[in-house]
Amino acid sequence: MKLVWLRNDLRLADNPALRHACAGDGPVAALFIISPTQWRQHKMAPIRQRFMLAQVDVLGCELAALGIPLHLLRVETFAEAPAALADLCHEQGVTQLYANQAIEIDEQRRDHAVSAALAEQAVSCHWLNGCCVLPPGKVLTGSGEMFKVFTPFSRAWLKALDEEGFVIHRAPTPRGEPLPWQPLAERAWVDEALGELTADPRWPVGEAEALRRLNIFLEQAVLDYGETRDFPAIAGTSVLSPYLAAGIISPRQCVAALQQRLGYRPQSKAQPGFVWLNELIWREFYRHLLVLIPTLSMNRPFKPETAALPWSWDPDAFAAWCEGRTGYPIVDAAMRCLNATGWMHNRLRMIVASFLTKDLHIHWRLGEDYFMSRLIDGDLAANNGGWQWAAGTGADAAPYFRVFNPTTQGQRFDPQGEFIRTWVTELADIPAAYVHQPHDWLRLKGRQDYPAPMVDHAVARVRAIEMFRSLEK
């Protein structure tokens, strides 16, 4: 018996572990492990848990139709996984385990422990690359080190992809008679562990849905992506991040579909489609960094010297940021959108992260954790990379004194205030001319239903720069 352990790769197509397990004859089974306590410790958002389990439900039914049973195990923490897997392998007569490699340090340690436990039962483990187009460690400098800055990594990644190519693995064919599948909602222990399992209707699951979104984006928006991607009121992005984070679609599928749509693989900004491809390369960059620099999984900064930064801590200010009560409309709209939908536009993620770290001077780790606790697409590599980039502690060629002005960011990327008025209901009736600095207009109307700016950005910016300059002394 061969067993496929599914994690953040909840798909049939382009799943290397599943494909290799299904090569040749013999029975194949699949496994998904539910770890409620560990998920809470890792700040996994409830909306992400529900989204993931909804996809497990769909995938379990699809696997059953192929004659492949999907086993579910509940272990509270990763520490319990080796013994639970060893017991399952013994019960099922498993001789080989297949899984796509994890990139986070806790997950890697868990997998090493699983390999050791199964080796005692003569079960061989096969770990494959299912999370990146090019496996971590494949794109290195001439001296064999990981790139510390994105642009040279991007060039080297494109060159390596041209040399190596990549393969899209087909979904497996039926391996036996269809099997029954018991939906998760009918399993009392699953419901008890996680509560309400109903997925958010705004985020339908399934590989077909992910491919539908990808194809619509490629047909309607990819050529204009460079001009529209920063405007949250415009449907200019692919909105595929939840599907990539759960592994419902693979980055290889995205690159292949882009090539098919364009008839070529773009190599520079001068070519249509490159800006979106470059975003996929950013995703690869952060994942490669996480593997090759394990301390990034341990709440440590990419730039070690920035561990000494004198971050402030004001619980009331942090709560105002979390709840969208800062008095800066674009920041408040973004945070309220996140809290209501579990998703935030990438430009807005940069704005609110800059505001927390550079205006409120609150540690990026608190923002990183809050995002993970709310995001449907919560992914440690991308989330950590983005937060450290915004905070000035991460892999970034720009100097530390880059500080986003929340007012001018709003004026530039939501010029008519459409996004702001959607989410900050107190400003729904404000004229566009005042929407980014609404306080004088509100005073004239005798209204006090929207908070005053909690900080003076100009003063806060100077303080942020002084924080970093203090490290040079």
N, C-alpha and C positions, 0 to 999 in steps of 0.2 A: 504493500500500500504506500502510495506517495501522498503527502499532505502539503497543501499550499496554505501558508499562514498569511492572511490578508490583513493589511494595516491601513496606511494612507494610500491605497492603490485599489480602490473599490470599483473595478471595471473588468470586463471580459477582454476587450480589445487592447492591444499593445501593453499587455501585462507579462513581462518576461518570466516572472516566477510561475504564473499559471501556464504560460506557453511551454516552458521547459518541463514542468511536471506532467503535462499532457502529451509530451513527446514519447513515442513508444507505446507499448501495451501495458496492461495492468490497471488496477483500480486507482482512482484519484479522489481524494476528499479535500475539502477546504475548511478553514478555521478562521473565526474572528473572535478576539478576546475583548470582553467588556471589562473595563477597570475603573469603576466610578470614583473610588477614593483617589487614585492616581490622576485621573482627569481633573478632579477638583484641585489637587495640589499643583497641577500645571496650569491652573486658571482657565481650563477649556470652557468656552462660553456654552451655556445651555442650548442656545440656538444652533451652535455648531454640533453639539452632541445629537440633537434631534435630527439635523440634516444628515449627519453621518449614518445614524441608525436607520433612517428612512431609506438611504441608499443600500445599507446592508440588507434590509428587507427585500428590496427589488432584486438585488444581486443574488440573494439566497434562492429566490424563486427562479431566476434565470439559470443559475447553476443546477438546480434540481431538474429543470427541463432538459439539461444536457446529461443527466445521470450522475451528477457530481453533488454529493451531500455537503451542506455547509454546517459545520458544528459551531456552536456558540459556547464559550466558556466565560464564566464570571470569576475574575480574580481581582481583589480590591487594589492591589499595588503590583508594580512590576516585580517586586521581590518574590511574589508567589508564582510568577509565570513559569519558571523552569520546572518546578515540581508538578504543576498542573499539566504542562505540556508532556512531561515524561509519562505521567499517568495515562493521558489520552493516547499517546503513541503506543504504549504497552497494550491498552485495551483494544485498539484498532489494528494492531499489527503493522504499524508504520515503520518503514525502513529508511525512508528519505523525506526530509523536510525541505521545502522550497519557500523562500521569502525574498522580497525586494528589500534592499538594505535601508536601514534607518540612518538618519544623519545627526540626530540629537544625541547628546552624551548619555543621558539616562537610558534612552532606548538602545544605544549601542552597548552599554554595559549589560542591560537585560539580555540582549541577543548573544553576547559572549557567554553569559551564564547559561542560557538555553543550550548553546552548542556544547558546553562542557557537560551538562546534565544528560543530554541525549547521546553523547559519545559513550557514556557508560552503558547504554542500551544498544550500542552499535547502530544508532540512527545517524546517517550522514546528513549534514546540513549544507544547503546550497544558497548562497546569498548573492543576489543579482542587482543590477542597477535599474531601478524602475522609476526613480524620482527626478532624474536629470536627463537632458539630451546627451551630454557627455559626462561620464562619471567623475565625481570629485577626485582630484589628483591627476587628471588627464591634461589639464590646462595649467601649465607652470611656466615660470620665467626660464631664461636660458641657464640659470644657475640651479634650477630645480626647486624653486620656492614658489609659494602661492603669491599671486599678484596682490598688492596692497591697494591699488587704485583701479577703478572700474574700466576706464577707457582702454588701457593696454590689455586688460583681460578680455574685453570685448573683441579687440582685433585678433588676439591669439585664439580666442574661442572660435571665431569665424574661420580662421585658417585651419584649425584642427578639425572643424566640422567638414571643411572641403576635403581634407586629406583622409579622414576616417569614414565619413558618411554615417548613416544610421539606418536602422531597420525598424519598420512598424510591424509588430507581431500581430498576426491574425487572432481573432477570438477562437477558442477551441471548438472543435466539432463534437457532436454528441458521443458520449462514451458508454452509453447504456440506455436502458429504459428510463423514461421520466420518473422522477421521484416526488413524493408529496413534500410540501413546504408549509410549516406552521408559522403564520405571521407573528412578528415580535409582539404585537399588541395582545396576542392570546397567551403569551408566556408570562406568567405572574411574576417570576423572579426578575425578569428584565424590567417590567413596569415598576416593580418595587424598588429596583436599584436606581432608576432614572426618572421616575415620575411620568408626567405626561409625555407621550411619544409622538404626538401629532406634529408633523413638519409644518414649517411656515409656508403658506401657499404662494408667497412671493418668490420662493426658491424651490421650484419643482425638481425632483431628483431624476436620475436616469441618464445613461450614456446618450440616449437619443436627444434629450433636452440639452445636454452640454454641446453636442455636435450641432444642434439647431442654432443655438446661440452663436457658436463659432462661425457657422456659415452665414448667418445674417450679418454679423459684424464684418466678415470678409467681403461680402457683396455690397454692403451699404456704407461702411464707415472706415475701413482700413486705409483707404487712399487719402482720406482727410484727417486721419488720426493725429498727425503732427500738429494740425491747426486747432482741433476740437478737444483733444484729450484733457485739457486743463480747465474746462468750463463745466462745472457740475450741473448746470441747468440743461445741458445738451447731452443727448444720448450718444456720446462720442467714444465710449470705451466698450470693451468686449464684455465686461461684467462676468468674466469666466473665473475669477479668483476663487470663489467657493468650490468650484468644480475641480480646479487644479489642486487646491489644498486637500480635498478629500480623495484625490486620485480618480475622480469619475472620468476625467479626460487627462491625457498625458501631455507634457510639453512637446514630445516628439510629434504627436498628432497635430498640435498647433503649428509647428514649423512646417510639417509636410503639407498641411492644408493651405498655409500661406504661399508656399512654393507653387502648389497646384493652381491657386487663384491667380498668381502673378505670371507664372511661366518661368520664374527664375527665383533665386535666393538673393535678396538685396544685400549689398555689401557696404553701403555707405549712405549717409544722410541724403545724398543727392538722388537716391533711388526710392520711388514710392514703396511703402510697406516697411522700410527699414526702422522707422521710429518704433513701431509695434514690436518688431523682432528684437530690437534693442531692449525693450522692456522684458521680454522673455529671457534675454541674456542677463539682465539685472537679477532676475530670479535665480538663474544659475549661479551668478557671482556670489550671492548671499548664501546659497546652499553649499557651495564649495568652501567658502570661508568657514562656515559652521563646522564642517568636517575637519578641516585642516587646522583650525584654531579652536580646540574644544572649550577653552575658557569663555568663549562667547555664549555657551550654553549654561554658564555658571554665574550669570549676572555681572560679568566683568567687562570693562570697556575694551574696545579694540586698541585704542591708544592708552597704554598702561599709565602714563603720567596723568591722565585725566581722572584717575581714581581719587586724586587728592582735591578735586574741585569742591569748593564749599557750598554745596547745594543747600537751599533753604527748605524748611518744612512748615507749611501753614495748612492745617487740615481744612480750615474754612475756605481758603483759596482753592485748594485741590477739589473740594466738593463743588464749588462754583464752576470750575472748569469741567468736571465730570457731567454736571447737570445742565450745562449750557447757560450759565448766568454770569458771564464775564463782562457784559456790556459792550463786547465787540461782536457785531451781528454775524459776520462770516464764521467766527469761532463758535458762537452759540448755535447757529444753524447746523453746522457740521456735527457737533456733539449731540444735538437733539436727534438728528438723522441717524447717527450711530445707535443711540439708545433705543430708537423706535424700530429700526430695520435690521440691525446687526451688520450693516455695511457702511463704508464711507469711501467716497471718491478719493483717489490718490493725491490730488492736489490739496484737498482738504486735510488729509492725514499730515502732510508736510506743514500746513498752516497751523493746525492745532498743536502739533508736536513742538514746533518752534515757539508757540505761545507759552506752553507749559514750561519749557526748559529755559527759554531766553527772556521771556517777560515775567514769569512767575518764579523762575530760578528753582523750580522743583525738579528733583532727580528724574531722569528719563526712565528709570526702572519702574517707577510708579505709573507713568503713562503707558509703558510697555505692558505691564500687568493688566491695567484697566482695559486696554485694547483687546488683549487676549480674552478677558472675561466677557467681552461683548461681541466680538467679531465672528461672523459666520465663516470667514475665510482665515481665521487665526492660524498663523504658521510661524513657528519660532524663528526660522531663518529670515524671512521677509520682514516680520515685525521687529525683530531685534535690529536688523540692518537698517531699516527705515528710521527707527527711533534714535539709534546712535548717529546716523547721518544728520538728522535734524539737531541733535544735541551738540554736535561738534566733537564727539568722542569716537566716531567710527571711521570707516574706510571712505575717505572723501578727499579729493584734491583741493577743494575750496578751503580758504582760511576760516578760522573759528569765528571771525567777526561777521560772517553772514548771519543776519538776523532778519527774519521776515517781518515786515510791517503788516499787521493784520488788516488795517484799514485799506492800504493801497492794494494788498492782495485781493481783498473783496472787490474793490473798484475795478481791478484789472480782469478778474476771472468770473465775476458775477455782476457785470456793469449795470444791468437794469434791476438787480436785486431779486430776480425771479426765484433763485434757490433760497435766499434768505427769507423772503416772504412766505415761502412754502412751509418752512420749519419754525420760524420765529413768529408765531401767530400774533404777538403784540404789535408787530410791524406790518401786518398784512395790508393795512390801508395807507401806508406811508408812501409819499411820492418817491419816485426813483432817485430824484436829485438829493434826497436826504437819507436814503436807506442805509448808507454805510456810516454815516455820522448822524444818527437820528435824534440826539438828545436835545438840541435847540428846538427842533420842530415839535418834539413831545412837550417841552416846557411851554411853548406857545399855545399848545392845545390843552394845557393844564393836566397833562397825564403823567403818571408816575408808575406805569405798569411795566416798564422795561428798565433794568438796572443801569446805573451809571458805569462808565469804564472802571474796572477794578484797579487798574494801574495806568500810569502815564507811560506810553510805549517808549517815548524818547528817553526818559529817565531809566526805564528798565533795560533798554538796549545798552546804555553806557555801563550799567552795573554788570550785565552779562559779559561784555568785553573785558571789563576789569577782572572778573572771575578767572577768565582764561589767561590774562596777562600775568596774574599773580603766580601762575605756574612757572613762569619764566624767571622769576626772581630767585 
